[in-house]
Amino acid sequence: MSGARARVETELTVDNARLRADYLRETPLLTAAGIRAASGLGPRNRSEPASRWKREGRLFAVRRSGIDLYPAFQFADGSPLPPVKAILAALPAGMTGWQTALWFASSNGWLGGAAPQERLSDPEAVVAAAGRPCGPAVGQGAAPCAAAHGGAAAEGEGVRRPRAYRGGARSGTATKPGRAAAAAP
């Protein structure tokens, strides 16, 4: 690997670590036990119903220290929001939980600059944005959408700082770190 490429890879790795730390600090997250309590269900397995809902594609999680953490925006009244399943199904296959979380939290040109998690009240628009083709990114092998382009996406690759984090967060929004979205035509 050339010196310039190694520097780019190192910068991306450091940036991805910062984005994840920012996400963990700024995003309301639930544990499986918290979801179980909020759901009112009482299965014996304390990871249920969250792990079952995740397997069914009704929600996603990010892992930290071997524990699944579930972004709270996916829930209402102790259950997954119905549009989340359709949105997750429309995203490119092979995206990791971190790539998915950062996609939901990033401003998106197909949604007029709003983060997908801010537009869950318009599920058709978010599903359409999730299904839009994305371009390649420089990084540790592949962009988060690499699976859609025949590449192998590794966790956190191709993540870029969104507009909101270049000059400070916009007040009153839930935009968090993530990858920049393609501009709308």
MODELLER restraints for C-alpha pairs under 7 A, 6 or more apart:
rsr = mdl.restraints
at = mdl.atoms
rsr.add(forms.Gaussian(group=physical.xy_distance, feature=features.Distance(at['CA:9:A'], at['CA:139:A']), mean=5.84, stdev=0.5))
rsr.add(forms.Gaussian(group=physical.xy_distance, feature=features.Distance(at['CA:9:A'], at['CA:140:A']), mean=5.96, stdev=0.5))
rsr.add(forms.Gaussian(group=physical.xy_distance, feature=features.Distance(at['CA:12:A'], at['CA:139:A']), mean=6.44, stdev=0.5))
rsr.add(forms.Gaussian(group=physical.xy_distance, feature=features.Distance(at['CA:16:A'], at['CA:156:A']), mean=6.21, stdev=0.5))
rsr.add(forms.Gaussian(group=physical.xy_distance, feature=features.Distance(at['CA:16:A'], at['CA:159:A']), mean=6.30, stdev=0.5))
rsr.add(forms.Gaussian(group=physical.xy_distance, feature=features.Distance(at['CA:19:A'], at['CA:177:A']), mean=5.40, stdev=0.5))
rsr.add(forms.Gaussian(group=physical.xy_distance, feature=features.Distance(at['CA:19:A'], at['CA:178:A']), mean=6.79, stdev=0.5))
rsr.add(forms.Gaussian(group=physical.xy_distance, feature=features.Distance(at['CA:22:A'], at['CA:177:A']), mean=6.77, stdev=0.5))
rsr.add(forms.Gaussian(group=physical.xy_distance, feature=features.Distance(at['CA:23:A'], at['CA:176:A']), mean=6.32, stdev=0.5))
rsr.add(forms.Gaussian(group=physical.xy_distance, feature=features.Distance(at['CA:23:A'], at['CA:177:A']), mean=6.22, stdev=0.5))
rsr.add(forms.Gaussian(group=physical.xy_distance, feature=features.Distance(at['CA:27:A'], at['CA:71:A']), mean=6.86, stdev=0.5))
rsr.add(forms.Gaussian(group=physical.xy_distance, feature=features.Distance(at['CA:28:A'], at['CA:71:A']), mean=6.05, stdev=0.5))
rsr.add(forms.Gaussian(group=physical.xy_distance, feature=features.Distance(at['CA:28:A'], at['CA:72:A']), mean=5.56, stdev=0.5))
rsr.add(forms.Gaussian(group=physical.xy_distance, feature=features.Distance(at['CA:29:A'], at['CA:69:A']), mean=5.83, stdev=0.5))
rsr.add(forms.Gaussian(group=physical.xy_distance, feature=features.Distance(at['CA:29:A'], at['CA:70:A']), mean=5.26, stdev=0.5))
rsr.add(forms.Gaussian(group=physical.xy_distance, feature=features.Distance(at['CA:29:A'], at['CA:71:A']), mean=4.47, stdev=0.5))
rsr.add(forms.Gaussian(group=physical.xy_distance, feature=features.Distance(at['CA:29:A'], at['CA:72:A']), mean=5.21, stdev=0.5))
rsr.add(forms.Gaussian(group=physical.xy_distance, feature=features.Distance(at['CA:30:A'], at['CA:69:A']), mean=5.60, stdev=0.5))
rsr.add(forms.Gaussian(group=physical.xy_distance, feature=features.Distance(at['CA:30:A'], at['CA:70:A']), mean=4.97, stdev=0.5))
rsr.add(forms.Gaussian(group=physical.xy_distance, feature=features.Distance(at['CA:30:A'], at['CA:71:A']), mean=6.29, stdev=0.5))
rsr.add(forms.Gaussian(group=physical.xy_distance, feature=features.Distance(at['CA:30:A'], at['CA:72:A']), mean=6.02, stdev=0.5))
rsr.add(forms.Gaussian(group=physical.xy_distance, feature=features.Distance(at['CA:31:A'], at['CA:68:A']), mean=6.73, stdev=0.5))
rsr.add(forms.Gaussian(group=physical.xy_distance, feature=features.Distance(at['CA:31:A'], at['CA:69:A']), mean=5.17, stdev=0.5))
rsr.add(forms.Gaussian(group=physical.xy_distance, feature=features.Distance(at['CA:31:A'], at['CA:70:A']), mean=6.27, stdev=0.5))
rsr.add(forms.Gaussian(group=physical.xy_distance, feature=features.Distance(at['CA:32:A'], at['CA:47:A']), mean=5.02, stdev=0.5))
rsr.add(forms.Gaussian(group=physical.xy_distance, feature=features.Distance(at['CA:32:A'], at['CA:48:A']), mean=6.87, stdev=0.5))
rsr.add(forms.Gaussian(group=physical.xy_distance, feature=features.Distance(at['CA:32:A'], at['CA:50:A']), mean=5.44, stdev=0.5))
rsr.add(forms.Gaussian(group=physical.xy_distance, feature=features.Distance(at['CA:33:A'], at['CA:46:A']), mean=5.96, stdev=0.5))
rsr.add(forms.Gaussian(group=physical.xy_distance, feature=features.Distance(at['CA:33:A'], at['CA:47:A']), mean=6.31, stdev=0.5))
rsr.add(forms.Gaussian(group=physical.xy_distance, feature=features.Distance(at['CA:35:A'], at['CA:50:A']), mean=6.39, stdev=0.5))
rsr.add(forms.Gaussian(group=physical.xy_distance, feature=features.Distance(at['CA:35:A'], at['CA:78:A']), mean=6.53, stdev=0.5))
rsr.add(forms.Gaussian(group=physical.xy_distance, feature=features.Distance(at['CA:36:A'], at['CA:48:A']), mean=6.43, stdev=0.5))
rsr.add(forms.Gaussian(group=physical.xy_distance, feature=features.Distance(at['CA:36:A'], at['CA:49:A']), mean=6.13, stdev=0.5))
rsr.add(forms.Gaussian(group=physical.xy_distance, feature=features.Distance(at['CA:36:A'], at['CA:50:A']), mean=7.00, stdev=0.5))
rsr.add(forms.Gaussian(group=physical.xy_distance, feature=features.Distance(at['CA:38:A'], at['CA:78:A']), mean=4.64, stdev=0.5))
rsr.add(forms.Gaussian(group=physical.xy_distance, feature=features.Distance(at['CA:39:A'], at['CA:78:A']), mean=4.03, stdev=0.5))
rsr.add(forms.Gaussian(group=physical.xy_distance, feature=features.Distance(at['CA:39:A'], at['CA:79:A']), mean=6.09, stdev=0.5))
rsr.add(forms.Gaussian(group=physical.xy_distance, feature=features.Distance(at['CA:53:A'], at['CA:59:A']), mean=6.19, stdev=0.5))
rsr.add(forms.Gaussian(group=physical.xy_distance, feature=features.Distance(at['CA:54:A'], at['CA:60:A']), mean=5.60, stdev=0.5))
rsr.add(forms.Gaussian(group=physical.xy_distance, feature=features.Distance(at['CA:57:A'], at['CA:85:A']), mean=5.72, stdev=0.5))
rsr.add(forms.Gaussian(group=physical.xy_distance, feature=features.Distance(at['CA:57:A'], at['CA:88:A']), mean=6.94, stdev=0.5))
rsr.add(forms.Gaussian(group=physical.xy_distance, feature=features.Distance(at['CA:58:A'], at['CA:80:A']), mean=6.46, stdev=0.5))
rsr.add(forms.Gaussian(group=physical.xy_distance, feature=features.Distance(at['CA:58:A'], at['CA:84:A']), mean=6.17, stdev=0.5))
rsr.add(forms.Gaussian(group=physical.xy_distance, feature=features.Distance(at['CA:58:A'], at['CA:85:A']), mean=4.34, stdev=0.5))
rsr.add(forms.Gaussian(group=physical.xy_distance, feature=features.Distance(at['CA:59:A'], at['CA:74:A']), mean=6.70, stdev=0.5))
rsr.add(forms.Gaussian(group=physical.xy_distance, feature=features.Distance(at['CA:59:A'], at['CA:80:A']), mean=6.58, stdev=0.5))
rsr.add(forms.Gaussian(group=physical.xy_distance, feature=features.Distance(at['CA:59:A'], at['CA:84:A']), mean=6.34, stdev=0.5))
rsr.add(forms.Gaussian(group=physical.xy_distance, feature=features.Distance(at['CA:59:A'], at['CA:85:A']), mean=6.41, stdev=0.5))
rsr.add(forms.Gaussian(group=physical.xy_distance, feature=features.Distance(at['CA:60:A'], at['CA:70:A']), mean=6.47, stdev=0.5))
rsr.add(forms.Gaussian(group=physical.xy_distance, feature=features.Distance(at['CA:60:A'], at['CA:97:A']), mean=6.14, stdev=0.5))
rsr.add(forms.Gaussian(group=physical.xy_distance, feature=features.Distance(at['CA:61:A'], at['CA:68:A']), mean=5.56, stdev=0.5))
rsr.add(forms.Gaussian(group=physical.xy_distance, feature=features.Distance(at['CA:61:A'], at['CA:69:A']), mean=5.25, stdev=0.5))
rsr.add(forms.Gaussian(group=physical.xy_distance, feature=features.Distance(at['CA:61:A'], at['CA:70:A']), mean=4.53, stdev=0.5))
rsr.add(forms.Gaussian(group=physical.xy_distance, feature=features.Distance(at['CA:61:A'], at['CA:71:A']), mean=6.82, stdev=0.5))
rsr.add(forms.Gaussian(group=physical.xy_distance, feature=features.Distance(at['CA:61:A'], at['CA:97:A']), mean=5.46, stdev=0.5))
rsr.add(forms.Gaussian(group=physical.xy_distance, feature=features.Distance(at['CA:62:A'], at['CA:68:A']), mean=5.62, stdev=0.5))
rsr.add(forms.Gaussian(group=physical.xy_distance, feature=features.Distance(at['CA:62:A'], at['CA:69:A']), mean=5.31, stdev=0.5))
rsr.add(forms.Gaussian(group=physical.xy_distance, feature=features.Distance(at['CA:62:A'], at['CA:70:A']), mean=6.51, stdev=0.5))
rsr.add(forms.Gaussian(group=physical.xy_distance, feature=features.Distance(at['CA:62:A'], at['CA:97:A']), mean=4.86, stdev=0.5))
rsr.add(forms.Gaussian(group=physical.xy_distance, feature=features.Distance(at['CA:62:A'], at['CA:98:A']), mean=5.44, stdev=0.5))
rsr.add(forms.Gaussian(group=physical.xy_distance, feature=features.Distance(at['CA:63:A'], at['CA:69:A']), mean=6.03, stdev=0.5))
rsr.add(forms.Gaussian(group=physical.xy_distance, feature=features.Distance(at['CA:73:A'], at['CA:117:A']), mean=6.79, stdev=0.5))
rsr.add(forms.Gaussian(group=physical.xy_distance, feature=features.Distance(at['CA:74:A'], at['CA:80:A']), mean=5.56, stdev=0.5))
rsr.add(forms.Gaussian(group=physical.xy_distance, feature=features.Distance(at['CA:74:A'], at['CA:81:A']), mean=5.60, stdev=0.5))
rsr.add(forms.Gaussian(group=physical.xy_distance, feature=features.Distance(at['CA:74:A'], at['CA:84:A']), mean=6.60, stdev=0.5))
rsr.add(forms.Gaussian(group=physical.xy_distance, feature=features.Distance(at['CA:75:A'], at['CA:81:A']), mean=5.24, stdev=0.5))
rsr.add(forms.Gaussian(group=physical.xy_distance, feature=features.Distance(at['CA:83:A'], at['CA:123:A']), mean=5.71, stdev=0.5))
rsr.add(forms.Gaussian(group=physical.xy_distance, feature=features.Distance(at['CA:86:A'], at['CA:127:A']), mean=6.62, stdev=0.5))
rsr.add(forms.Gaussian(group=physical.xy_distance, feature=features.Distance(at['CA:87:A'], at['CA:126:A']), mean=6.60, stdev=0.5))
rsr.add(forms.Gaussian(group=physical.xy_distance, feature=features.Distance(at['CA:87:A'], at['CA:127:A']), mean=4.75, stdev=0.5))
rsr.add(forms.Gaussian(group=physical.xy_distance, feature=features.Distance(at['CA:87:A'], at['CA:130:A']), mean=6.39, stdev=0.5))
rsr.add(forms.Gaussian(group=physical.xy_distance, feature=features.Distance(at['CA:90:A'], at['CA:127:A']), mean=6.01, stdev=0.5))
rsr.add(forms.Gaussian(group=physical.xy_distance, feature=features.Distance(at['CA:90:A'], at['CA:130:A']), mean=5.44, stdev=0.5))
rsr.add(forms.Gaussian(group=physical.xy_distance, feature=features.Distance(at['CA:90:A'], at['CA:131:A']), mean=5.11, stdev=0.5))
rsr.add(forms.Gaussian(group=physical.xy_distance, feature=features.Distance(at['CA:91:A'], at['CA:130:A']), mean=4.89, stdev=0.5))
rsr.add(forms.Gaussian(group=physical.xy_distance, feature=features.Distance(at['CA:91:A'], at['CA:131:A']), mean=5.76, stdev=0.5))
rsr.add(forms.Gaussian(group=physical.xy_distance, feature=features.Distance(at['CA:92:A'], at['CA:145:A']), mean=5.96, stdev=0.5))
rsr.add(forms.Gaussian(group=physical.xy_distance, feature=features.Distance(at['CA:92:A'], at['CA:147:A']), mean=6.15, stdev=0.5))
rsr.add(forms.Gaussian(group=physical.xy_distance, feature=features.Distance(at['CA:92:A'], at['CA:148:A']), mean=5.41, stdev=0.5))
rsr.add(forms.Gaussian(group=physical.xy_distance, feature=features.Distance(at['CA:93:A'], at['CA:147:A']), mean=5.96, stdev=0.5))
rsr.add(forms.Gaussian(group=physical.xy_distance, feature=features.Distance(at['CA:93:A'], at['CA:148:A']), mean=6.93, stdev=0.5))
rsr.add(forms.Gaussian(group=physical.xy_distance, feature=features.Distance(at['CA:94:A'], at['CA:147:A']), mean=5.90, stdev=0.5))
rsr.add(forms.Gaussian(group=physical.xy_distance, feature=features.Distance(at['CA:94:A'], at['CA:153:A']), mean=6.78, stdev=0.5))
rsr.add(forms.Gaussian(group=physical.xy_distance, feature=features.Distance(at['CA:95:A'], at['CA:144:A']), mean=6.15, stdev=0.5))
rsr.add(forms.Gaussian(group=physical.xy_distance, feature=features.Distance(at['CA:95:A'], at['CA:153:A']), mean=6.71, stdev=0.5))
rsr.add(forms.Gaussian(group=physical.xy_distance, feature=features.Distance(at['CA:96:A'], at['CA:155:A']), mean=5.71, stdev=0.5))
rsr.add(forms.Gaussian(group=physical.xy_distance, feature=features.Distance(at['CA:98:A'], at['CA:155:A']), mean=6.67, stdev=0.5))
rsr.add(forms.Gaussian(group=physical.xy_distance, feature=features.Distance(at['CA:98:A'], at['CA:156:A']), mean=6.17, stdev=0.5))
rsr.add(forms.Gaussian(group=physical.xy_distance, feature=features.Distance(at['CA:99:A'], at['CA:144:A']), mean=6.03, stdev=0.5))
rsr.add(forms.Gaussian(group=physical.xy_distance, feature=features.Distance(at['CA:99:A'], at['CA:155:A']), mean=6.73, stdev=0.5))
rsr.add(forms.Gaussian(group=physical.xy_distance, feature=features.Distance(at['CA:99:A'], at['CA:156:A']), mean=5.75, stdev=0.5))
rsr.add(forms.Gaussian(group=physical.xy_distance, feature=features.Distance(at['CA:102:A'], at['CA:177:A']), mean=6.28, stdev=0.5))
rsr.add(forms.Gaussian(group=physical.xy_distance, feature=features.Distance(at['CA:102:A'], at['CA:178:A']), mean=4.04, stdev=0.5))
rsr.add(forms.Gaussian(group=physical.xy_distance, feature=features.Distance(at['CA:102:A'], at['CA:179:A']), mean=6.27, stdev=0.5))
rsr.add(forms.Gaussian(group=physical.xy_distance, feature=features.Distance(at['CA:103:A'], at['CA:178:A']), mean=5.91, stdev=0.5))
rsr.add(forms.Gaussian(group=physical.xy_distance, feature=features.Distance(at['CA:103:A'], at['CA:179:A']), mean=6.21, stdev=0.5))
rsr.add(forms.Gaussian(group=physical.xy_distance, feature=features.Distance(at['CA:104:A'], at['CA:115:A']), mean=6.03, stdev=0.5))
rsr.add(forms.Gaussian(group=physical.xy_distance, feature=features.Distance(at['CA:104:A'], at['CA:116:A']), mean=4.84, stdev=0.5))
rsr.add(forms.Gaussian(group=physical.xy_distance, feature=features.Distance(at['CA:104:A'], at['CA:117:A']), mean=5.16, stdev=0.5))
rsr.add(forms.Gaussian(group=physical.xy_distance, feature=features.Distance(at['CA:105:A'], at['CA:115:A']), mean=5.31, stdev=0.5))
rsr.add(forms.Gaussian(group=physical.xy_distance, feature=features.Distance(at['CA:105:A'], at['CA:116:A']), mean=6.55, stdev=0.5))
rsr.add(forms.Gaussian(group=physical.xy_distance, feature=features.Distance(at['CA:105:A'], at['CA:117:A']), mean=6.11, stdev=0.5))
rsr.add(forms.Gaussian(group=physical.xy_distance, feature=features.Distance(at['CA:105:A'], at['CA:175:A']), mean=5.33, stdev=0.5))
rsr.add(forms.Gaussian(group=physical.xy_distance, feature=features.Distance(at['CA:105:A'], at['CA:176:A']), mean=4.95, stdev=0.5))
rsr.add(forms.Gaussian(group=physical.xy_distance, feature=features.Distance(at['CA:105:A'], at['CA:177:A']), mean=6.35, stdev=0.5))
rsr.add(forms.Gaussian(group=physical.xy_distance, feature=features.Distance(at['CA:105:A'], at['CA:178:A']), mean=5.98, stdev=0.5))
rsr.add(forms.Gaussian(group=physical.xy_distance, feature=features.Distance(at['CA:106:A'], at['CA:115:A']), mean=4.95, stdev=0.5))
rsr.add(forms.Gaussian(group=physical.xy_distance, feature=features.Distance(at['CA:106:A'], at['CA:162:A']), mean=6.00, stdev=0.5))
rsr.add(forms.Gaussian(group=physical.xy_distance, feature=features.Distance(at['CA:106:A'], at['CA:175:A']), mean=5.96, stdev=0.5))
rsr.add(forms.Gaussian(group=physical.xy_distance, feature=features.Distance(at['CA:106:A'], at['CA:176:A']), mean=6.06, stdev=0.5))
rsr.add(forms.Gaussian(group=physical.xy_distance, feature=features.Distance(at['CA:106:A'], at['CA:177:A']), mean=6.08, stdev=0.5))
rsr.add(forms.Gaussian(group=physical.xy_distance, feature=features.Distance(at['CA:106:A'], at['CA:178:A']), mean=4.71, stdev=0.5))
rsr.add(forms.Gaussian(group=physical.xy_distance, feature=features.Distance(at['CA:106:A'], at['CA:179:A']), mean=5.95, stdev=0.5))
rsr.add(forms.Gaussian(group=physical.xy_distance, feature=features.Distance(at['CA:106:A'], at['CA:180:A']), mean=6.39, stdev=0.5))
rsr.add(forms.Gaussian(group=physical.xy_distance, feature=features.Distance(at['CA:107:A'], at['CA:113:A']), mean=4.87, stdev=0.5))
rsr.add(forms.Gaussian(group=physical.xy_distance, feature=features.Distance(at['CA:107:A'], at['CA:114:A']), mean=4.89, stdev=0.5))
rsr.add(forms.Gaussian(group=physical.xy_distance, feature=features.Distance(at['CA:107:A'], at['CA:115:A']), mean=4.21, stdev=0.5))
rsr.add(forms.Gaussian(group=physical.xy_distance, feature=features.Distance(at['CA:107:A'], at['CA:162:A']), mean=6.39, stdev=0.5))
rsr.add(forms.Gaussian(group=physical.xy_distance, feature=features.Distance(at['CA:107:A'], at['CA:175:A']), mean=6.69, stdev=0.5))
rsr.add(forms.Gaussian(group=physical.xy_distance, feature=features.Distance(at['CA:107:A'], at['CA:180:A']), mean=6.63, stdev=0.5))
rsr.add(forms.Gaussian(group=physical.xy_distance, feature=features.Distance(at['CA:107:A'], at['CA:181:A']), mean=6.46, stdev=0.5))
rsr.add(forms.Gaussian(group=physical.xy_distance, feature=features.Distance(at['CA:108:A'], at['CA:114:A']), mean=5.67, stdev=0.5))
rsr.add(forms.Gaussian(group=physical.xy_distance, feature=features.Distance(at['CA:108:A'], at['CA:115:A']), mean=5.63, stdev=0.5))
rsr.add(forms.Gaussian(group=physical.xy_distance, feature=features.Distance(at['CA:108:A'], at['CA:116:A']), mean=6.96, stdev=0.5))
rsr.add(forms.Gaussian(group=physical.xy_distance, feature=features.Distance(at['CA:108:A'], at['CA:180:A']), mean=6.93, stdev=0.5))
rsr.add(forms.Gaussian(group=physical.xy_distance, feature=features.Distance(at['CA:108:A'], at['CA:181:A']), mean=4.63, stdev=0.5))
rsr.add(forms.Gaussian(group=physical.xy_distance, feature=features.Distance(at['CA:108:A'], at['CA:182:A']), mean=6.83, stdev=0.5))
rsr.add(forms.Gaussian(group=physical.xy_distance, feature=features.Distance(at['CA:109:A'], at['CA:181:A']), mean=5.74, stdev=0.5))
rsr.add(forms.Gaussian(group=physical.xy_distance, feature=features.Distance(at['CA:109:A'], at['CA:182:A']), mean=5.70, stdev=0.5))
rsr.add(forms.Gaussian(group=physical.xy_distance, feature=features.Distance(at['CA:109:A'], at['CA:183:A']), mean=4.40, stdev=0.5))
rsr.add(forms.Gaussian(group=physical.xy_distance, feature=features.Distance(at['CA:109:A'], at['CA:184:A']), mean=5.08, stdev=0.5))
rsr.add(forms.Gaussian(group=physical.xy_distance, feature=features.Distance(at['CA:110:A'], at['CA:129:A']), mean=5.59, stdev=0.5))
rsr.add(forms.Gaussian(group=physical.xy_distance, feature=features.Distance(at['CA:110:A'], at['CA:183:A']), mean=6.46, stdev=0.5))
rsr.add(forms.Gaussian(group=physical.xy_distance, feature=features.Distance(at['CA:110:A'], at['CA:184:A']), mean=4.89, stdev=0.5))
rsr.add(forms.Gaussian(group=physical.xy_distance, feature=features.Distance(at['CA:115:A'], at['CA:175:A']), mean=5.91, stdev=0.5))
rsr.add(forms.Gaussian(group=physical.xy_distance, feature=features.Distance(at['CA:116:A'], at['CA:126:A']), mean=5.93, stdev=0.5))
rsr.add(forms.Gaussian(group=physical.xy_distance, feature=features.Distance(at['CA:118:A'], at['CA:174:A']), mean=6.76, stdev=0.5))
rsr.add(forms.Gaussian(group=physical.xy_distance, feature=features.Distance(at['CA:119:A'], at['CA:126:A']), mean=6.78, stdev=0.5))
rsr.add(forms.Gaussian(group=physical.xy_distance, feature=features.Distance(at['CA:120:A'], at['CA:126:A']), mean=6.95, stdev=0.5))
rsr.add(forms.Gaussian(group=physical.xy_distance, feature=features.Distance(at['CA:134:A'], at['CA:145:A']), mean=6.29, stdev=0.5))
rsr.add(forms.Gaussian(group=physical.xy_distance, feature=features.Distance(at['CA:134:A'], at['CA:182:A']), mean=6.41, stdev=0.5))
rsr.add(forms.Gaussian(group=physical.xy_distance, feature=features.Distance(at['CA:136:A'], at['CA:143:A']), mean=5.68, stdev=0.5))
rsr.add(forms.Gaussian(group=physical.xy_distance, feature=features.Distance(at['CA:137:A'], at['CA:143:A']), mean=5.01, stdev=0.5))
rsr.add(forms.Gaussian(group=physical.xy_distance, feature=features.Distance(at['CA:137:A'], at['CA:158:A']), mean=5.37, stdev=0.5))
rsr.add(forms.Gaussian(group=physical.xy_distance, feature=features.Distance(at['CA:138:A'], at['CA:158:A']), mean=6.24, stdev=0.5))
rsr.add(forms.Gaussian(group=physical.xy_distance, feature=features.Distance(at['CA:139:A'], at['CA:157:A']), mean=5.93, stdev=0.5))
rsr.add(forms.Gaussian(group=physical.xy_distance, feature=features.Distance(at['CA:139:A'], at['CA:158:A']), mean=5.22, stdev=0.5))
rsr.add(forms.Gaussian(group=physical.xy_distance, feature=features.Distance(at['CA:140:A'], at['CA:157:A']), mean=5.88, stdev=0.5))
rsr.add(forms.Gaussian(group=physical.xy_distance, feature=features.Distance(at['CA:142:A'], at['CA:151:A']), mean=6.38, stdev=0.5))
rsr.add(forms.Gaussian(group=physical.xy_distance, feature=features.Distance(at['CA:142:A'], at['CA:152:A']), mean=6.36, stdev=0.5))
rsr.add(forms.Gaussian(group=physical.xy_distance, feature=features.Distance(at['CA:142:A'], at['CA:153:A']), mean=5.31, stdev=0.5))
rsr.add(forms.Gaussian(group=physical.xy_distance, feature=features.Distance(at['CA:142:A'], at['CA:154:A']), mean=7.00, stdev=0.5))
rsr.add(forms.Gaussian(group=physical.xy_distance, feature=features.Distance(at['CA:142:A'], at['CA:157:A']), mean=6.20, stdev=0.5))
rsr.add(forms.Gaussian(group=physical.xy_distance, feature=features.Distance(at['CA:142:A'], at['CA:158:A']), mean=6.36, stdev=0.5))
rsr.add(forms.Gaussian(group=physical.xy_distance, feature=features.Distance(at['CA:143:A'], at['CA:153:A']), mean=6.21, stdev=0.5))
rsr.add(forms.Gaussian(group=physical.xy_distance, feature=features.Distance(at['CA:143:A'], at['CA:157:A']), mean=5.60, stdev=0.5))
rsr.add(forms.Gaussian(group=physical.xy_distance, feature=features.Distance(at['CA:143:A'], at['CA:158:A']), mean=4.26, stdev=0.5))
rsr.add(forms.Gaussian(group=physical.xy_distance, feature=features.Distance(at['CA:144:A'], at['CA:153:A']), mean=5.64, stdev=0.5))
rsr.add(forms.Gaussian(group=physical.xy_distance, feature=features.Distance(at['CA:144:A'], at['CA:157:A']), mean=6.06, stdev=0.5))
rsr.add(forms.Gaussian(group=physical.xy_distance, feature=features.Distance(at['CA:144:A'], at['CA:158:A']), mean=5.89, stdev=0.5))
rsr.add(forms.Gaussian(group=physical.xy_distance, feature=features.Distance(at['CA:146:A'], at['CA:152:A']), mean=5.81, stdev=0.5))
rsr.add(forms.Gaussian(group=physical.xy_distance, feature=features.Distance(at['CA:146:A'], at['CA:153:A']), mean=5.34, stdev=0.5))
rsr.add(forms.Gaussian(group=physical.xy_distance, feature=features.Distance(at['CA:147:A'], at['CA:153:A']), mean=6.12, stdev=0.5))
rsr.add(forms.Gaussian(group=physical.xy_distance, feature=features.Distance(at['CA:159:A'], at['CA:178:A']), mean=6.06, stdev=0.5))
rsr.add(forms.Gaussian(group=physical.xy_distance, feature=features.Distance(at['CA:159:A'], at['CA:179:A']), mean=4.51, stdev=0.5))
rsr.add(forms.Gaussian(group=physical.xy_distance, feature=features.Distance(at['CA:160:A'], at['CA:178:A']), mean=6.02, stdev=0.5))
rsr.add(forms.Gaussian(group=physical.xy_distance, feature=features.Distance(at['CA:160:A'], at['CA:179:A']), mean=4.19, stdev=0.5))
rsr.add(forms.Gaussian(group=physical.xy_distance, feature=features.Distance(at['CA:160:A'], at['CA:180:A']), mean=5.69, stdev=0.5))
rsr.add(forms.Gaussian(group=physical.xy_distance, feature=features.Distance(at['CA:161:A'], at['CA:177:A']), mean=6.00, stdev=0.5))
rsr.add(forms.Gaussian(group=physical.xy_distance, feature=features.Distance(at['CA:161:A'], at['CA:178:A']), mean=5.74, stdev=0.5))
rsr.add(forms.Gaussian(group=physical.xy_distance, feature=features.Distance(at['CA:161:A'], at['CA:179:A']), mean=5.80, stdev=0.5))
rsr.add(forms.Gaussian(group=physical.xy_distance, feature=features.Distance(at['CA:161:A'], at['CA:180:A']), mean=6.52, stdev=0.5))
rsr.add(forms.Gaussian(group=physical.xy_distance, feature=features.Distance(at['CA:162:A'], at['CA:177:A']), mean=6.20, stdev=0.5))
rsr.add(forms.Gaussian(group=physical.xy_distance, feature=features.Distance(at['CA:162:A'], at['CA:178:A']), mean=5.91, stdev=0.5))
rsr.add(forms.Gaussian(group=physical.xy_distance, feature=features.Distance(at['CA:162:A'], at['CA:179:A']), mean=5.94, stdev=0.5))
rsr.add(forms.Gaussian(group=physical.xy_distance, feature=features.Distance(at['CA:162:A'], at['CA:180:A']), mean=5.02, stdev=0.5))
rsr.add(forms.Gaussian(group=physical.xy_distance, feature=features.Distance(at['CA:164:A'], at['CA:170:A']), mean=5.93, stdev=0.5))
rsr.add(forms.Gaussian(group=physical.xy_distance, feature=features.Distance(at['CA:165:A'], at['CA:177:A']), mean=6.75, stdev=0.5))
